Amino acid sequence: WLKPFLPKRCSIRVGLPRAAYSAGELAHLSASLAAMSGRGVDAPLLLLAACLVGTGAESVSTFVVYSAPVRLRYGQVYNHLQDPMPLPEDVVARYASGDRLMAISGFDVDMVRRLPDGSESQVKLNDHYLHHYALNLAGRSTMRKMLAAADQDKSFAHMLTGCHAMTRAGAHAFLDGLHQAEPLGRKRSAASFGSASGAEYRDNPQRLEAPFRLLLERPEVWAPLVHIINTNRPAKHPSKTWSPLVECPCTPQRKINVSAGTIDGRGAFPPIGCSPEFAATGNPSCHLSTYVGGWRCCEHEVFVVDTDKECADAQCSEKPMDEVFLRFNFSYEDAAPQTRGVEPAACCDVTSVTQGNENIEYDVPACREGTAPHRCLHVAESVQPLGYFAEHPKSPQSGFAASDLVDLVFAAPHLHIAGISIELLDAVTNETLCEVHRSPDNSGGVAYGHGAAPGDERGYLVGLSTCRWGAESARRYRRDHPMRTRAVYDASRGHTGVMSLWLMEVSPADAPDFLV
């Protein structure tokens, strides 16, 4: 009988509130309960108290941080893990004693110019294109250890800063080794998240449903990985509304040595190569001899324009230097007894299979001339295990077994321009768990711009909806449960360096996350 009077976000079951309440909701609920007659007051108030236990409504807070300045000339690439920067003093102080945990529920991202008068202006995708970002938060000691390990191990460094950083596999493996002595489910001295998100950043909700949160102990510093391309000139091709620079073409200045396996004298990392299944499709991105554009030609400080034709010198020094920043607005609260921590999922990337080998990126070859438009599609799919476990090639030091259980709580898709749809399926039951697709009114979850305002840039992919599950709706799986990803691109023209990824979070189902 009480249920009609409760806010929709409240669970009648004791200890399972779905989210924190606003002051208005609490006032309305209290007034509704007090106005009841003939039922007694004590029982409703007890249920209300149970419903509100641990919601932390009064403690939901936010903080804003900015990246270090990103300075670029036209056609230049910024692809760099920035030095650690301090978190706000009040945030650090709140968790310094270690007697409480920070519980991050979500964050928002924007790219801005910071003007001399202290104001800001948003930066459009056709001005500076955000290829992707990744975030690392930690205590100072843990961050130092992680960066020191990267200095000593070139392979691990690329896992933190290269395209594999998008899957967060490197940071996850590092934390597995660092925290082997800790109980399972309590690895909280650092967190890596954001990853695959790129141009869709203004319409790509990064939110976790309660009780799931990203947990951190004694957070002190943060370090963003930022990949931005200065594209602030109109597209020269009349049929394109977007800059071709966003696909990272290999310009004549890139020195590709197929026999040595190098680009500009350095080994391409990760080495260009796909899983056997994906390589069997003949995709040009799987071989250096046929590689013409993508991540490996889009490294830090290189130019993706032909500098011999477009610049006075190799550094285009006659062109103006521009400066932009990424701004991150975090929402957080104190962890409560029922709060459950999350960790990155091991899945999903269409160029990978169960053994974990992946190219991350791939090409969409143009379909044959005369192909009917509705058939001019490129479809790619793969199957991977959902979670990390000891037998997984990316987590050899994991303390979890393949049979251990996790709840799938968050899934964010990542596509590039020309992406039509991406689907996440249970590979055993063939059930669709999350799906987004392009539609004329952008209601299908894949949004393309139709105007000129920031977030609505004509022709650009500007939004990808995410899927989120709470305690009652999250699906539970073994860590080695196979998940299928299927992605579809428009192949009416060729594209290089596209990606089809799921950035997902899972929560261990068999380990305590908060002890009192």
C-alpha positions as CSV (number, residue, x, y, z in Angstrom):
1,W,0.0,0.0,0.0
2,L,3.0,2.3,0.5
3,K,4.4,1.9,-2.9
4,P,2.3,4.6,-4.7
5,F,3.7,7.2,-2.2
6,L,7.3,6.4,-2.8
7,P,9.5,8.1,-5.3
8,K,10.2,6.0,-8.4
9,R,13.8,5.7,-7.6
10,C,13.2,4.1,-4.2
11,S,13.1,0.4,-3.6
12,I,10.8,-0.9,-0.8
13,R,13.3,-3.6,-0.1
14,V,15.5,-2.5,2.8
15,G,19.0,-1.5,1.9
16,L,18.5,-1.3,-1.8
17,P,17.8,2.4,-2.6
18,R,18.2,3.1,-6.3
19,A,19.6,6.6,-6.1
20,A,20.0,9.6,-3.9
21,Y,17.0,12.0,-3.5
22,S,16.7,15.7,-4.0
23,A,15.5,17.9,-1.2
24,G,12.2,18.4,-3.0
25,E,11.6,14.7,-3.3
26,L,12.3,14.1,0.4
27,A,9.9,16.9,1.4
28,H,7.2,15.6,-0.8
29,L,7.6,12.0,0.5
30,S,7.6,13.1,4.1
31,A,4.5,15.2,3.6
32,S,2.7,12.3,1.8
33,L,3.5,9.9,4.6
34,A,2.5,12.4,7.4
35,A,-0.8,13.0,5.6
36,M,-1.8,9.3,5.7
37,S,-4.6,8.5,8.1
38,G,-5.9,5.2,9.4
39,R,-2.7,3.4,8.6
40,G,-0.4,4.5,11.4
41,V,2.7,6.6,11.1
42,D,5.4,4.5,12.6
43,A,5.6,1.7,10.0
44,P,5.7,4.1,7.0
45,L,8.5,6.2,8.7
46,L,10.4,3.0,9.3
47,L,10.1,2.0,5.7
48,L,11.1,5.5,4.7
49,A,14.2,5.3,6.9
50,A,15.1,1.9,5.4
51,C,14.6,3.2,1.9
52,L,17.0,6.1,2.5
53,V,19.7,4.2,4.3
54,G,23.0,5.0,2.6
55,T,21.7,7.0,-0.3
56,G,24.0,9.9,0.7
57,A,21.6,12.4,-0.7
58,E,23.3,15.2,1.2
59,S,26.8,14.2,0.0
60,V,26.4,14.1,-3.8
61,S,29.1,16.6,-5.0
62,T,30.9,17.7,-8.2
63,F,34.3,19.0,-9.1
64,V,35.7,20.4,-12.3
65,V,39.3,19.9,-13.6
66,Y,40.9,21.0,-16.8
67,S,43.6,19.3,-18.9
68,A,46.9,20.9,-19.5
69,P,46.7,23.2,-22.6
70,V,46.7,21.4,-26.0
71,R,48.6,23.6,-28.5
72,L,48.4,22.7,-32.2
73,R,48.8,24.1,-35.6
74,Y,46.5,23.2,-38.4
75,G,46.8,19.5,-39.4
76,Q,48.9,18.7,-36.3
77,V,48.1,15.9,-33.8
78,Y,48.2,15.9,-30.0
79,N,48.3,12.3,-28.8
80,H,49.9,12.3,-25.3
81,L,49.4,11.2,-21.7
82,Q,49.7,14.4,-19.8
83,D,51.7,14.7,-16.5
84,P,49.8,14.1,-13.3
85,M,47.9,17.1,-12.0
86,P,46.4,17.6,-8.5
87,L,42.8,17.1,-7.8
88,P,41.0,19.9,-6.0
89,E,42.2,20.4,-2.4
90,D,38.8,19.8,-0.8
91,V,38.4,16.5,-2.6
92,V,41.9,15.3,-1.6
93,A,41.3,16.4,2.0
94,R,37.9,14.6,2.3
95,Y,39.4,11.2,1.5
96,A,43.0,11.7,2.9
97,S,42.4,9.7,6.1
98,G,41.3,6.6,4.2
99,D,38.3,6.1,6.4
100,R,35.9,6.7,3.5
101,L,36.0,5.9,-0.2
102,M,35.2,8.2,-3.1
103,A,32.4,6.8,-5.2
104,I,32.3,8.3,-8.7
105,S,28.9,8.1,-10.4
106,G,29.7,9.9,-13.6
107,F,31.3,12.7,-15.5
108,D,30.8,15.2,-18.4
109,V,33.3,16.3,-21.0
110,D,33.7,19.4,-23.0
111,M,36.4,21.0,-25.2
112,V,36.9,24.7,-24.6
113,R,39.0,27.8,-25.2
114,R,39.8,29.7,-22.0
115,L,39.6,33.4,-22.8
116,P,41.7,36.2,-21.2
117,D,38.6,37.6,-19.4
118,G,38.1,34.2,-17.6
119,S,35.2,33.1,-19.8
120,E,35.1,30.0,-22.0
121,S,33.9,29.2,-25.4
122,Q,33.1,25.7,-26.7
123,V,35.3,24.3,-29.5
124,K,33.5,22.6,-32.4
125,L,34.5,19.2,-33.9
126,N,35.3,20.9,-37.3
127,D,37.8,23.1,-35.4
128,H,39.6,20.6,-33.2
129,Y,38.5,17.0,-33.4
130,L,38.6,14.8,-30.3
131,H,39.7,11.4,-31.5
132,H,39.5,10.0,-27.9
133,Y,40.5,10.5,-24.4
134,A,41.2,8.3,-21.3
135,L,41.4,9.3,-17.7
136,N,43.6,8.0,-14.8
137,L,42.9,8.9,-11.2
138,A,45.0,7.7,-8.3
139,G,47.0,8.5,-5.2
140,R,50.3,10.1,-5.8
141,S,52.3,6.9,-4.9
142,T,50.3,4.7,-7.2
143,M,50.5,7.1,-10.1
144,R,54.3,7.3,-9.6
145,K,54.6,3.6,-9.7
146,M,52.5,3.3,-12.8
147,L,54.5,5.9,-14.7
148,A,57.8,4.4,-13.5
149,A,56.7,1.1,-14.8
150,A,55.9,2.7,-18.1
151,D,59.4,4.2,-18.2
152,Q,61.0,0.8,-17.8
153,D,58.7,-1.2,-20.0
154,K,58.1,0.2,-23.5
155,S,55.4,-2.3,-24.2
156,F,53.5,-1.3,-21.0
157,A,54.0,2.4,-21.9
158,H,52.2,1.9,-25.1
159,M,49.5,0.0,-23.3
160,L,49.0,3.2,-21.3
161,T,49.4,5.7,-24.1
162,G,48.8,3.9,-27.4
163,C,45.6,2.7,-28.9
164,H,45.4,-0.1,-26.4
165,A,44.8,2.6,-23.8
166,M,41.4,2.8,-25.3
167,T,40.5,-0.6,-23.9
168,R,42.2,0.2,-20.5
169,A,43.9,-3.2,-20.7
170,G,47.3,-1.8,-19.7
171,A,46.1,0.0,-16.5
172,H,44.0,-3.0,-15.5
173,A,47.0,-5.4,-15.9
174,F,49.2,-3.0,-13.9
175,L,46.7,-2.8,-11.0
176,D,46.3,-6.6,-11.0
177,G,50.1,-6.9,-10.3
178,L,50.2,-4.0,-7.9
179,H,47.4,-5.3,-5.7
180,Q,47.9,-9.1,-5.7
181,A,48.1,-9.0,-1.9
182,E,44.7,-7.2,-1.6
183,P,41.4,-9.1,-1.2
184,L,39.5,-9.5,-4.5
185,G,37.1,-6.7,-5.2
186,R,39.2,-4.1,-3.2
187,K,41.6,-2.8,-5.8
188,R,40.9,0.9,-5.5
189,S,44.1,2.8,-5.4
190,A,43.7,3.8,-9.0
191,A,41.1,3.9,-11.7
192,S,41.2,4.2,-15.5
193,F,38.1,5.2,-17.5
194,G,36.7,7.2,-20.4
195,S,38.8,5.4,-23.0
196,A,36.9,4.8,-26.2
197,S,34.8,7.9,-26.1
198,G,35.8,10.5,-28.8
199,A,33.9,12.8,-31.1
200,E,30.6,11.7,-29.4
201,Y,31.7,13.2,-26.1
202,R,29.0,15.8,-25.8
203,D,26.2,13.3,-26.1
204,N,27.6,10.1,-24.6
205,P,26.3,9.9,-21.0
206,Q,29.0,8.5,-18.7
207,R,26.7,7.6,-15.8
208,L,26.5,4.6,-13.4
209,E,23.2,3.5,-11.9
210,A,23.2,2.9,-8.1
211,P,24.5,1.0,-6.3
212,F,27.4,0.7,-8.8
213,R,30.2,3.3,-8.6
214,L,33.8,3.7,-9.5
215,L,35.6,3.5,-6.1
216,L,38.8,5.2,-5.2
217,E,40.8,5.3,-2.0
218,R,42.7,8.4,-1.2
219,P,42.5,10.1,-4.6
220,E,45.1,12.8,-5.1
221,V,46.1,13.2,-8.7
222,W,44.7,12.7,-12.2
223,A,46.3,12.3,-15.7
224,P,44.4,12.5,-18.9
225,L,45.4,10.8,-22.2
226,V,44.3,13.2,-24.9
227,H,44.2,12.6,-28.7
228,I,43.1,15.8,-30.6
229,I,43.6,16.8,-34.3
230,N,43.5,20.5,-35.3
231,T,41.1,20.5,-38.3
232,N,40.2,24.2,-38.4
233,R,39.9,24.6,-42.1
234,P,36.8,23.8,-44.2
235,A,36.8,20.5,-46.0
236,K,38.1,21.0,-49.5
237,H,36.1,18.2,-51.1
238,P,32.6,19.5,-52.0
239,S,30.9,16.2,-51.1
240,K,32.3,16.1,-47.6
241,T,31.0,18.1,-44.7
242,W,33.7,16.7,-42.4
243,S,37.5,17.1,-42.5
244,P,39.3,14.0,-44.0
245,L,42.0,14.7,-41.4
246,V,39.9,12.9,-38.8
247,E,40.7,9.6,-40.4
248,C,44.4,10.1,-39.9
249,P,45.8,9.7,-43.5
250,C,49.3,8.5,-43.9
251,T,51.0,11.5,-45.6
252,P,54.0,11.3,-47.9
253,Q,56.1,12.4,-44.9
254,R,55.4,9.1,-43.1
255,K,58.3,6.7,-43.8
256,I,56.8,3.2,-43.9
257,N,59.3,0.3,-44.1
258,V,57.3,-2.9,-44.6
259,S,60.3,-5.3,-44.3
260,A,61.4,-3.7,-41.0
261,G,57.8,-3.2,-39.7
262,T,58.4,0.4,-38.9
263,I,56.8,3.8,-39.5
264,D,59.2,6.8,-39.2
265,G,61.9,4.4,-38.0
266,R,59.9,3.1,-35.1
267,G,58.1,-0.1,-34.8
268,A,54.4,0.3,-35.1
269,F,52.8,-0.4,-31.7
270,P,50.9,-2.4,-31.2
271,P,52.3,-4.2,-34.2
272,I,49.9,-4.0,-37.1
273,G,48.0,-7.3,-37.2
274,C,44.5,-8.6,-36.5
275,S,43.2,-11.7,-35.0
276,P,43.3,-14.6,-37.5
277,E,39.5,-14.4,-37.9
278,F,39.5,-10.7,-38.8
279,A,42.7,-11.0,-40.9
280,A,41.0,-13.6,-43.0
281,T,38.5,-10.9,-44.2
282,G,41.4,-9.3,-46.1
283,N,41.0,-5.9,-44.4
284,P,43.8,-3.6,-45.5
285,S,44.5,-2.4,-41.9
286,C,45.8,-5.8,-40.9
287,H,49.0,-5.5,-42.9
288,L,51.6,-2.7,-43.0
289,S,52.0,-3.2,-46.7
290,T,48.4,-2.0,-47.3
291,Y,48.1,0.4,-44.4
292,V,47.2,3.9,-45.7
293,G,45.7,5.6,-42.7
294,G,44.7,5.4,-39.0
295,W,46.1,5.5,-35.5
296,R,49.7,4.6,-36.4
297,C,50.0,7.6,-38.7
298,C,48.4,9.8,-36.1
299,E,51.0,9.9,-33.3
300,H,51.9,12.8,-31.1
301,E,53.1,16.0,-32.9
302,V,52.9,14.6,-36.4
303,F,51.0,16.3,-39.2
304,V,48.2,14.6,-41.1
305,V,48.5,17.1,-44.0
306,D,51.1,17.0,-46.7
307,T,53.5,19.5,-45.3
308,D,55.5,19.7,-48.6
309,K,52.4,21.2,-50.3
310,E,50.6,23.0,-47.5
311,C,53.4,24.4,-45.3
312,A,56.5,26.5,-45.6
313,D,58.5,24.0,-43.6
314,A,58.1,20.5,-42.0
315,Q,56.7,22.1,-38.8
316,C,54.2,24.4,-40.6
317,S,55.8,27.2,-38.4
318,E,54.1,29.9,-40.4
319,K,50.7,28.8,-39.3
320,P,49.2,30.1,-36.1
321,M,49.4,28.0,-32.9
322,D,46.0,27.4,-31.3
323,E,45.2,26.4,-27.7
324,V,42.3,24.4,-26.3
325,F,41.5,22.5,-23.1
326,L,39.4,19.5,-22.1
327,R,37.1,20.2,-19.2
328,F,35.8,17.3,-17.0
329,N,33.0,17.7,-14.5
330,F,32.8,14.7,-12.1
331,S,29.9,13.7,-9.9
332,Y,30.8,11.8,-6.7
333,E,29.7,10.8,-3.2
334,D,31.0,8.8,-0.3
335,A,30.7,5.1,-0.7
336,A,27.9,3.6,1.4
337,P,27.6,0.0,2.8
338,Q,25.6,-1.2,-0.3
339,T,27.9,0.6,-2.8
340,R,29.4,-1.9,-5.3
341,G,32.6,-1.1,-7.2
342,V,33.1,-1.6,-10.9
343,E,36.0,-2.6,-13.1
344,P,36.7,-2.5,-16.9
345,A,35.2,-5.3,-18.9
346,A,37.6,-7.2,-21.2
347,C,35.3,-6.9,-24.1
348,C,34.6,-5.7,-26.9
349,D,36.4,-4.9,-30.2
350,V,35.4,-6.3,-33.6
351,T,39.0,-6.9,-34.6
352,S,39.6,-9.2,-31.6
353,V,38.6,-12.7,-30.5
354,T,38.9,-14.7,-27.3
355,Q,42.7,-14.7,-27.3
356,G,42.7,-11.0,-26.9
357,N,44.7,-10.0,-30.0
358,E,43.4,-6.9,-31.7
359,N,44.2,-4.2,-34.1
360,I,41.7,-1.8,-32.5
361,E,41.2,0.0,-35.8
362,Y,40.3,-1.2,-39.3
363,D,39.3,0.1,-42.8
364,V,36.0,0.3,-44.5
365,P,36.8,-0.4,-48.2
366,A,34.4,1.3,-50.6
367,C,31.9,-1.0,-52.1
368,R,32.0,-1.9,-55.8
369,E,30.7,0.7,-58.2
370,G,27.1,0.0,-59.1
371,T,26.2,-1.6,-55.7
372,A,22.7,-0.7,-54.6
373,P,22.9,1.9,-51.7
374,H,21.0,-0.4,-49.3
375,R,23.6,-3.1,-49.9
376,C,26.6,-0.8,-49.7
377,L,27.5,-1.8,-46.2
378,H,30.5,-3.1,-44.3
379,V,29.7,-5.5,-41.4
380,A,32.2,-6.7,-38.9
381,E,31.7,-8.8,-35.8
382,S,33.6,-10.8,-33.2
383,V,33.1,-12.8,-30.0
384,Q,35.1,-12.1,-26.8
385,P,34.9,-13.1,-23.1
386,L,33.2,-10.4,-21.0
387,G,35.6,-10.1,-18.1
388,Y,39.2,-10.4,-17.1
389,F,40.4,-13.6,-15.3
390,A,43.6,-15.4,-14.7
391,E,43.6,-17.3,-17.9
392,H,43.0,-14.2,-20.0
393,P,46.1,-13.0,-22.0
394,K,45.6,-9.4,-20.8
395,S,45.3,-10.3,-17.1
396,P,47.7,-13.1,-16.3
397,Q,48.0,-11.9,-12.7
398,S,44.3,-11.6,-12.0
399,G,43.1,-13.3,-8.9
400,F,39.7,-14.1,-10.5
401,A,38.8,-17.4,-12.1
402,A,37.0,-17.7,-15.4
403,S,33.9,-19.1,-13.5
404,D,33.7,-16.1,-11.1
405,L,30.6,-14.0,-11.7
406,V,30.2,-10.3,-12.6
407,D,27.2,-8.1,-13.3
408,L,27.2,-6.1,-16.5
409,V,26.3,-2.5,-15.4
410,F,27.4,-0.1,-18.1
411,A,28.0,-0.2,-21.9
412,A,29.2,2.7,-24.1
413,P,29.5,2.2,-27.8
414,H,32.2,3.8,-29.9
415,L,32.0,4.3,-33.7
416,H,33.6,6.7,-36.2
417,I,32.1,8.8,-39.0
418,A,30.0,6.6,-41.4
419,G,29.1,4.3,-38.5
420,I,25.5,3.1,-38.9
421,S,25.0,0.7,-35.9
422,I,26.6,-1.4,-33.3
423,E,25.1,-4.2,-31.3
424,L,26.1,-6.1,-28.2
425,L,24.7,-9.6,-27.9
426,D,24.9,-12.5,-25.6
427,A,26.8,-15.0,-27.8
428,V,25.1,-18.0,-26.2
429,T,21.4,-16.9,-26.2
430,N,21.8,-14.3,-29.1
431,E,19.9,-11.8,-27.0
432,T,20.6,-8.2,-27.8
433,L,21.8,-6.5,-24.6
434,C,22.5,-3.0,-26.0
435,E,22.1,-1.5,-29.5
436,V,22.3,1.8,-31.2
437,H,21.6,2.8,-34.8
438,R,21.4,5.8,-37.1
439,S,18.0,7.3,-37.8
440,P,16.9,10.6,-39.5
441,D,15.8,12.2,-36.2
442,N,18.8,10.8,-34.2
443,S,16.4,8.8,-32.0
444,G,18.2,5.5,-32.5
445,G,21.2,6.3,-30.4
446,V,23.7,7.2,-33.2
447,A,23.5,10.9,-33.7
448,Y,24.8,12.9,-36.6
449,G,25.0,16.7,-36.7
450,H,22.7,18.8,-38.9
451,G,23.7,22.3,-38.0
452,A,26.7,24.5,-37.0
453,A,26.5,24.7,-33.2
454,P,28.9,22.8,-30.9
455,G,27.5,19.3,-30.6
456,D,25.5,19.5,-33.8
457,E,28.3,19.9,-36.4
458,R,26.9,19.0,-39.8
459,G,28.1,15.5,-41.1
460,Y,30.0,14.6,-37.9
461,L,29.0,11.8,-35.6
462,V,28.1,13.8,-32.5
463,G,26.4,11.4,-30.1
464,L,26.2,7.7,-29.0
465,S,23.7,6.7,-26.4
466,T,24.9,4.4,-23.5
467,C,23.2,1.5,-21.7
468,R,23.1,1.4,-17.9
469,W,21.8,-1.2,-15.5
470,G,21.0,-0.9,-11.8
471,A,20.9,-3.6,-9.1
472,E,17.6,-5.1,-10.2
473,S,18.3,-5.1,-14.0
474,A,22.0,-5.9,-14.3
475,R,22.7,-9.2,-16.0
476,R,25.0,-11.7,-14.2
477,Y,27.5,-13.7,-16.2
478,R,30.6,-15.8,-15.7
479,R,33.8,-13.8,-16.5
480,D,34.5,-16.0,-19.5
481,H,31.0,-15.6,-20.9
482,P,31.2,-14.9,-24.6
483,M,29.8,-11.6,-26.0
484,R,29.3,-10.8,-29.6
485,T,29.8,-7.4,-31.2
486,R,28.3,-6.6,-34.6
487,A,29.1,-3.2,-36.3
488,V,27.8,-1.8,-39.5
489,Y,29.3,1.1,-41.5
490,D,28.3,2.9,-44.7
491,A,30.7,1.8,-47.4
492,S,29.6,4.2,-50.1
493,R,33.1,5.6,-49.8
494,G,36.2,4.2,-48.2
495,H,37.3,5.0,-44.6
496,T,40.5,4.4,-42.7
497,G,41.2,3.9,-39.0
498,V,37.5,3.3,-38.0
499,M,36.7,1.6,-34.7
500,S,33.9,-0.4,-33.3
501,L,34.2,-0.8,-29.6
502,W,32.2,-1.2,-26.4
503,L,33.5,0.5,-23.4
504,M,31.9,-1.4,-20.5
505,E,32.0,-1.7,-16.8
506,V,31.3,-4.9,-14.7
507,S,30.9,-5.4,-11.0
508,P,32.2,-8.5,-9.2
509,A,29.3,-10.4,-7.9
510,D,31.1,-12.5,-5.4
511,A,33.4,-10.1,-3.5
512,P,32.5,-7.5,-0.9
513,D,33.2,-3.9,-2.0
514,F,32.7,-2.0,1.2
515,L,33.4,-3.4,4.7
516,V,32.1,-1.8,7.9
